[in-house]
Amino acid sequence: MKRKIYGMLLVFGMLTLLAGCQDATGAKRAEAPVKQEEAKREADPQPEVRSSFITEQDEEAEQTQPSPETEQAVLETETQQPEETEAIAPSVETFDYVALGNSITCNEAQDGLWWGSWGMAASSQEKDYVHLVSAWLSGQMEKQVSTTVLDLKKWEVAQQRDAVLEDYREYFGAHTDLVTIQTGENITEFRETLGMDYLNLVAYIKELAPDAQILMLGQALWPSEDIEAAKQTACQYYGVSFVDMTAFLEGYEAFYKSPVGTVVSGADGAEHAIENEVVAAHPNDEGMACIAQQIINRISIPR
Protein backbone atom coordinates (compact mmCIF):
# COMPACT_ATOMS: atom_id res chain seq x y z
CA MET A 1 0.00 0.00 0.00
CA LYS A 2 1.27 3.40 -0.88
CA ARG A 3 0.57 6.56 1.00
CA LYS A 4 1.71 10.08 0.28
CA ILE A 5 1.02 12.86 2.70
CA TYR A 6 1.02 16.28 1.12
CA GLY A 7 1.04 19.00 3.76
CA MET A 8 -0.38 22.39 2.86
CA LEU A 9 1.40 24.57 5.39
CA LEU A 10 0.40 27.98 6.67
CA VAL A 11 3.61 29.99 7.07
CA PHE A 12 1.96 32.86 8.89
CA GLY A 13 0.53 30.53 11.52
CA MET A 14 3.88 28.84 11.87
CA LEU A 15 5.58 32.13 12.70
CA THR A 16 3.01 32.79 15.40
CA LEU A 17 3.74 29.41 17.01
CA LEU A 18 7.50 29.89 16.84
CA ALA A 19 7.17 33.23 18.58
CA GLY A 20 5.54 31.41 21.50
CA CYS A 21 8.55 29.26 22.46
CA GLN A 22 8.94 29.85 26.19
CA ASP A 23 11.53 29.12 28.82
CA ALA A 24 10.78 27.49 32.16
CA THR A 25 9.76 30.80 33.72
CA GLY A 26 7.14 31.47 31.05
CA ALA A 27 9.12 34.28 29.40
CA LYS A 28 9.04 34.45 25.62
CA ARG A 29 12.20 33.20 23.98
CA ALA A 30 13.99 35.26 21.40
CA GLU A 31 12.58 34.58 17.95
CA ALA A 32 14.92 33.37 15.21
CA PRO A 33 15.11 35.56 12.10
CA VAL A 34 12.13 33.87 10.46
CA LYS A 35 9.99 36.86 9.50
CA GLN A 36 9.91 37.57 5.79
CA GLU A 37 8.22 40.17 3.64
CA GLU A 38 4.49 39.35 3.44
CA ALA A 39 4.55 39.48 -0.33
CA LYS A 40 7.41 36.98 -0.49
CA ARG A 41 5.60 34.55 1.81
CA GLU A 42 2.51 34.69 -0.36
CA ALA A 43 4.53 34.16 -3.54
CA ASP A 44 6.57 31.20 -2.26
CA PRO A 45 5.29 27.76 -3.25
CA GLN A 46 4.13 25.64 -0.32
CA PRO A 47 6.61 22.91 0.67
CA GLU A 48 5.72 19.31 0.02
CA VAL A 49 5.96 16.89 2.95
CA ARG A 50 5.88 13.10 2.57
CA SER A 51 5.66 10.77 5.56
CA SER A 52 7.05 7.24 5.12
CA PHE A 53 6.55 4.24 7.37
CA ILE A 54 9.03 1.96 5.73
CA THR A 55 8.82 -1.36 7.48
CA GLU A 56 6.67 -3.33 9.84
CA GLN A 57 7.56 -3.88 13.49
CA ASP A 58 7.73 -7.64 13.94
CA GLU A 59 7.36 -7.96 17.69
CA GLU A 60 5.18 -6.35 20.32
CA ALA A 61 6.86 -5.06 23.46
CA GLU A 62 5.78 -6.70 26.70
CA GLN A 63 3.52 -4.51 28.81
CA THR A 64 4.97 -5.47 32.16
CA GLN A 65 6.66 -2.33 33.48
CA PRO A 66 4.92 0.89 34.45
CA SER A 67 7.82 3.20 33.55
CA PRO A 68 7.25 5.93 30.93
CA GLU A 69 10.03 4.44 28.78
CA THR A 70 8.35 1.05 28.65
CA GLU A 71 4.88 2.46 28.02
CA GLN A 72 6.29 4.51 25.16
CA ALA A 73 8.05 1.49 23.67
CA VAL A 74 4.81 -0.52 23.84
CA LEU A 75 2.87 2.14 21.98
CA GLU A 76 5.53 2.69 19.35
CA THR A 77 6.29 -0.97 18.57
CA GLU A 78 2.77 -2.28 18.05
CA THR A 79 2.50 -4.30 14.85
CA GLN A 80 1.60 -2.07 11.94
CA GLN A 81 0.92 -2.61 8.28
CA PRO A 82 3.99 -1.74 6.22
CA GLU A 83 3.73 1.20 3.91
CA GLU A 84 5.98 2.11 1.03
CA THR A 85 6.58 5.55 -0.34
CA GLU A 86 8.31 6.15 -3.63
CA ALA A 87 11.73 7.70 -3.27
CA ILE A 88 12.03 11.35 -4.19
CA ALA A 89 13.99 11.79 -7.40
CA PRO A 90 17.24 13.73 -6.87
CA SER A 91 16.73 17.35 -7.79
CA VAL A 92 18.92 20.42 -7.92
CA GLU A 93 15.77 22.48 -8.35
CA THR A 94 14.49 21.86 -4.82
CA PHE A 95 15.82 22.22 -1.30
CA ASP A 96 15.62 18.65 0.01
CA TYR A 97 15.03 18.13 3.73
CA VAL A 98 14.94 14.65 5.28
CA ALA A 99 13.62 14.32 8.85
CA LEU A 100 14.20 11.04 10.70
CA GLY A 101 12.54 10.35 14.02
CA ASN A 102 10.13 8.47 16.22
CA SER A 103 6.56 9.38 17.13
CA ILE A 104 7.51 12.97 18.01
CA THR A 105 8.41 13.29 14.32
CA CYS A 106 5.77 11.06 12.71
CA ASN A 107 3.40 8.33 13.81
CA GLU A 108 1.12 6.17 11.73
CA ALA A 109 -2.58 6.40 12.53
CA GLN A 110 -3.67 3.80 15.10
CA ASP A 111 -7.33 3.24 15.83
CA GLY A 112 -8.35 4.96 19.03
CA LEU A 113 -4.85 6.26 19.73
CA TRP A 114 -3.73 8.55 16.93
CA TRP A 115 -5.41 9.88 13.79
CA GLY A 116 -2.73 11.17 11.42
CA SER A 117 0.76 10.48 10.11
CA TRP A 118 2.46 13.52 11.60
CA GLY A 119 4.14 14.20 14.95
CA MET A 120 2.06 12.74 17.76
CA ALA A 121 -0.07 15.19 19.84
CA ALA A 122 0.27 18.11 17.41
CA SER A 123 -3.25 19.46 16.92
CA SER A 124 -2.87 19.24 13.12
CA GLN A 125 -0.17 18.20 10.68
CA GLU A 126 1.02 21.74 9.91
CA LYS A 127 1.76 22.27 13.61
CA ASP A 128 4.24 19.47 14.20
CA TYR A 129 7.88 20.49 14.31
CA VAL A 130 8.85 19.07 10.90
CA HIS A 131 6.08 20.96 9.11
CA LEU A 132 7.02 24.14 10.99
CA VAL A 133 10.67 23.80 9.98
CA SER A 134 9.68 23.03 6.40
CA ALA A 135 7.42 26.07 6.24
CA TRP A 136 10.15 28.28 7.66
CA LEU A 137 12.62 26.96 5.10
CA SER A 138 10.15 27.76 2.36
CA GLY A 139 10.15 31.38 3.47
CA GLN A 140 13.95 31.64 3.35
CA MET A 141 14.75 30.68 -0.22
CA GLU A 142 13.62 30.83 -3.82
CA LYS A 143 13.76 27.05 -4.27
CA GLN A 144 10.76 24.90 -3.52
CA VAL A 145 11.24 22.87 -0.34
CA SER A 146 10.68 19.12 -0.54
CA THR A 147 10.50 17.34 2.82
CA THR A 148 10.60 13.59 3.46
CA VAL A 149 9.75 12.31 6.94
CA LEU A 150 11.12 8.87 7.82
CA ASP A 151 10.01 6.70 10.72
CA LEU A 152 13.13 5.66 12.65
CA LYS A 153 11.45 3.56 15.34
CA LYS A 154 12.58 0.29 13.79
CA TRP A 155 16.20 1.39 14.14
CA GLU A 156 15.62 2.36 17.78
CA VAL A 157 14.19 -1.00 18.88
CA ALA A 158 16.40 -3.27 16.74
CA GLN A 159 18.97 -5.50 18.40
CA GLN A 160 21.23 -5.14 15.35
CA ARG A 161 20.61 -1.51 14.42
CA ASP A 162 23.08 -1.45 11.55
CA ALA A 163 21.09 -4.20 9.82
CA VAL A 164 18.11 -1.89 9.19
CA LEU A 165 20.02 1.09 7.81
CA GLU A 166 19.74 -0.10 4.21
CA ASP A 167 15.97 0.41 4.38
CA TYR A 168 16.62 4.16 4.31
CA ARG A 169 19.18 4.30 1.49
CA GLU A 170 16.85 5.39 -1.31
CA TYR A 171 15.80 8.54 0.52
CA PHE A 172 19.25 10.16 0.55
CA GLY A 173 21.56 11.38 -2.15
CA ALA A 174 23.89 14.12 -3.30
CA HIS A 175 20.79 16.30 -3.67
CA THR A 176 19.96 16.13 0.07
CA ASP A 177 20.47 19.53 1.71
CA LEU A 178 19.35 19.08 5.31
CA VAL A 179 18.89 16.09 7.63
CA THR A 180 17.50 16.15 11.17
CA ILE A 181 17.73 13.11 13.45
CA GLN A 182 15.33 12.85 16.40
CA THR A 183 15.72 9.58 18.25
CA GLY A 184 16.34 7.81 21.53
CA GLU A 185 13.01 7.79 23.37
CA ASN A 186 12.27 4.18 22.37
CA ILE A 187 15.70 2.77 23.17
CA THR A 188 15.05 0.62 26.22
CA GLU A 189 17.10 -2.46 25.26
CA PHE A 190 20.37 -3.33 23.52
CA ARG A 191 22.11 -0.27 24.94
CA GLU A 192 25.58 -1.79 25.11
CA THR A 193 26.21 -0.94 21.45
CA LEU A 194 24.85 2.62 21.53
CA GLY A 195 28.22 4.29 20.94
CA MET A 196 28.91 2.39 17.75
CA ASP A 197 25.26 2.51 16.65
CA TYR A 198 25.16 6.30 16.60
CA LEU A 199 28.57 6.54 14.98
CA ASN A 200 27.39 4.19 12.22
CA LEU A 201 24.08 6.01 11.79
CA VAL A 202 25.79 9.34 11.21
CA ALA A 203 28.48 7.79 9.02
CA TYR A 204 25.83 6.12 6.87
CA ILE A 205 23.95 9.37 6.29
CA LYS A 206 27.14 11.33 5.60
CA GLU A 207 28.19 8.76 3.01
CA LEU A 208 24.86 8.93 1.18
CA ALA A 209 24.34 12.69 1.56
CA PRO A 210 27.84 14.17 1.63
CA ASP A 211 26.71 17.77 1.13
CA ALA A 212 23.86 17.80 3.63
CA GLN A 213 23.85 19.71 6.88
CA ILE A 214 23.06 17.15 9.60
CA LEU A 215 21.48 18.13 12.91
CA MET A 216 21.23 15.61 15.76
CA LEU A 217 18.54 16.45 18.32
CA GLY A 218 18.96 15.72 21.99
CA GLN A 219 16.23 13.64 23.60
CA ALA A 220 12.98 15.50 24.13
CA LEU A 221 11.40 12.94 26.46
CA TRP A 222 13.00 10.92 29.26
CA PRO A 223 16.64 11.78 28.42
CA SER A 224 19.22 9.15 29.31
CA GLU A 225 22.89 9.89 29.91
CA ASP A 226 24.16 6.96 27.85
CA ILE A 227 22.03 7.88 24.82
CA GLU A 228 22.94 11.55 24.99
CA ALA A 229 26.62 10.69 25.38
CA ALA A 230 26.49 8.41 22.33
CA LYS A 231 24.84 11.14 20.28
CA GLN A 232 27.33 13.81 21.28
CA THR A 233 30.30 11.53 20.65
CA ALA A 234 29.05 10.81 17.11
CA CYS A 235 28.45 14.52 16.51
CA GLN A 236 31.93 15.47 17.67
CA TYR A 237 33.61 12.71 15.67
CA TYR A 238 31.88 13.59 12.39
CA GLY A 239 31.50 17.33 12.85
CA VAL A 240 27.71 17.18 13.09
CA SER A 241 25.71 19.81 14.99
CA PHE A 242 24.07 18.71 18.23
CA VAL A 243 20.77 20.46 18.94
CA ASP A 244 20.47 20.86 22.68
CA MET A 245 16.92 20.36 23.96
CA THR A 246 17.32 22.00 27.37
CA ALA A 247 14.87 24.79 26.50
CA PHE A 248 12.21 22.23 25.70
CA LEU A 249 12.92 20.02 28.70
CA GLU A 250 12.79 22.93 31.13
CA GLY A 251 9.38 23.96 29.86
CA TYR A 252 7.98 20.48 29.28
CA GLU A 253 5.77 19.96 32.33
CA ALA A 254 4.59 23.55 32.55
CA PHE A 255 4.11 24.46 28.90
CA TYR A 256 4.83 21.75 26.36
CA LYS A 257 3.12 18.53 27.47
CA SER A 258 -0.25 17.69 25.92
CA PRO A 259 -2.80 16.95 28.65
CA VAL A 260 -5.30 14.12 28.35
CA GLY A 261 -8.38 15.52 26.65
CA THR A 262 -6.49 17.67 24.15
CA VAL A 263 -8.51 17.92 20.93
CA VAL A 264 -6.64 17.28 17.69
CA SER A 265 -7.63 17.14 14.04
CA GLY A 266 -7.29 13.83 12.23
CA ALA A 267 -6.53 12.91 8.65
CA ASP A 268 -10.18 11.84 8.48
CA GLY A 269 -11.25 15.47 8.82
CA ALA A 270 -12.79 14.91 12.25
CA GLU A 271 -11.72 16.15 15.67
CA HIS A 272 -10.57 13.68 18.32
CA ALA A 273 -9.73 13.93 22.01
CA ILE A 274 -6.48 12.36 23.21
CA GLU A 275 -7.40 9.77 25.84
CA ASN A 276 -4.17 7.75 26.13
CA GLU A 277 -1.66 9.05 28.67
CA VAL A 278 1.37 8.01 26.62
CA VAL A 279 0.06 9.90 23.59
CA ALA A 280 -0.61 12.87 25.87
CA ALA A 281 3.02 12.80 27.01
CA HIS A 282 4.04 14.04 23.57
CA PRO A 283 4.60 17.74 22.80
CA ASN A 284 1.62 20.04 22.30
CA ASP A 285 1.64 22.74 19.64
CA GLU A 286 3.78 25.05 21.76
CA GLY A 287 6.20 22.21 22.42
CA MET A 288 6.44 21.40 18.73
CA ALA A 289 7.12 25.07 18.04
CA CYS A 290 9.87 25.10 20.65
CA ILE A 291 11.53 22.04 19.07
CA ALA A 292 11.25 23.67 15.65
CA GLN A 293 12.84 26.85 16.98
CA GLN A 294 15.86 24.98 18.37
CA ILE A 295 16.37 23.39 14.94
CA ILE A 296 15.90 26.65 13.03
CA ASN A 297 18.48 28.31 15.26
CA ARG A 298 21.09 25.84 13.93
CA ILE A 299 20.21 25.72 10.23
CA SER A 300 22.68 27.25 7.80
CA ILE A 301 20.79 28.66 4.83
CA PRO A 302 22.75 28.51 1.55
CA ARG A 303 23.17 31.91 -0.05
C-alpha positions, -999 to 999 in steps of 0.1 A, spaced: 0 0 0 13 34 -9 6 66 10 17 101 3 10 129 27 10 163 11 10 190 38 -4 224 29 14 246 54 4 280 67 36 300 71 20 329 89 5 305 115 39 288 119 56 321 127 30 328 154 37 294 170 75 299 168 72 332 186 55 314 215 85 293 225 89 299 262 115 291 288 108 275 322 98 308 337 71 315 311 91 343 294 90 345 256 122 332 240 140 353 214 126 346 180 149 334 152 151 356 121 121 339 105 100 369 95 99 376 58 82 402 36 45 394 34 45 395 -3 74 370 -5 56 346 18 25 347 -4 45 342 -35 66 312 -23 53 278 -33 41 256 -3 66 229 7 57 193 0 60 169 30 59 131 26 57 108 56 70 72 51 65 42 74 90 20 57 88 -14 75 67 -33 98 76 -39 135 77 -76 139 74 -80 177 52 -64 203 69 -51 235 58 -67 267 35 -45 288 50 -55 322 67 -23 335 49 9 344 78 32 335 73 59 309 100 44 288 83 11 287 49 25 280 63 45 252 80 15 237 48 -5 238 29 21 220 55 27 193 63 -10 186 28 -23 180 25 -43 148 16 -21 119 9 -26 83 40 -17 62 37 12 39 60 21 10 66 55 -3 83 62 -36 117 77 -33 120 113 -42 140 118 -74 172 137 -69 167 174 -78 189 204 -79 158 225 -84 145 219 -48 158 222 -13 156 187 0 150 181 37 149 147 53 136 143 89 142 110 107 125 104 140 101 85 162 66 94 171 75 130 180 84 133 143 58 111 127 34 83 138 11 62 117 -26 64 125 -37 38 151 -73 32 158 -84 50 190 -48 63 197 -37 85 169 -54 99 138 -27 112 114 8 105 101 25 135 116 41 142 150 21 127 178 -1 152 198 3 181 174 -32 195 169 -29 192 131 -2 182 107 10 217 99 18 223 136 42 195 142 79 205 143 88 191 109 61 210 91 70 241 110 107 238 100 97 230 64 74 261 62 102 283 77 126 270 51 102 278 24 102 314 35 139 316 33 147 307 -2 136 308 -38 138 271 -43 108 249 -35 112 229 -3 107 191 -5 105 173 28 106 136 35 97 123 69 111 89 78 100 67 107 131 57 126 115 36 153 126 3 138 162 14 141 156 24 178 142 -10 189 164 -33 167 190 -55 184 212 -51 154 206 -15 144 231 -14 115 211 -42 98 181 -19 92 200 11 78 197 -1 42 160 4 44 166 42 43 192 43 15 169 54 -13 158 85 5 192 102 5 216 114 -22 239 141 -33 208 163 -37 200 161 1 205 195 17 194 191 53 189 161 76 175 162 112 177 131 135 153 129 164 157 96 182 163 78 215 130 78 234 123 42 224 157 28 232 150 6 262 171 -25 253 204 -33 235 221 -3 249 256 -18 251 262 -9 214 249 26 215 282 43 209 289 24 177 253 25 166 252 63 166 286 65 150 274 42 122 241 60 118 258 93 112 285 78 90 258 61 69 239 94 63 271 113 56 282 88 30 249 89 12 243 127 16 278 142 16 267 178 11 239 178 36 239 197 69 231 172 96 215 181 129 212 156 158 185 164 183 190 157 220 162 136 236 130 155 241 114 129 265 130 109 293 166 118 284 192 91 293 229 99 299 242 70 278 220 79 248 229 116 250 266 107 254 265 84 223 248 111 203 273 138 213 303 115 206 290 108 171 284 145 165 319 155 177 336 127 157 319 136 124 315 173 128 277 172 131 257 198 150 241 187 182 208 205 189 205 209 227 169 204 240 173 220 274 149 248 265 122 222 257 129 200 287 128 229 311 94 240 299 80 205 293 58 200 323 46 236 325 41 245 289 48 217 264 31 185 275 -2 177 259 -28 169 286 -53 141 284 -84 155 266 -65 177 242 -85 179 209 -66 173 177 -76 171 140 -73 138 122 -65 129 87 -102 118 85 -112 155 88 -128 149 122 -117 161 157 -106 137 183 -97 139 220 -65 124 232 -74 98 258 -42 78 261 -17 91 287 14 80 266 1 99 236 -6 129 259 30 128 270 40 140 236 46 177 228 16 200 223 16 227 196 38 251 218 62 222 224 64 214 187 71 251 180 99 251 206 115 220 191 113 237 156 128 268 170 159 250 184 164 234 149 159 266 130 185 283 153 211 258 139 202 257 102 227 273 78 208 287 48 227 285 16 232 319 0 
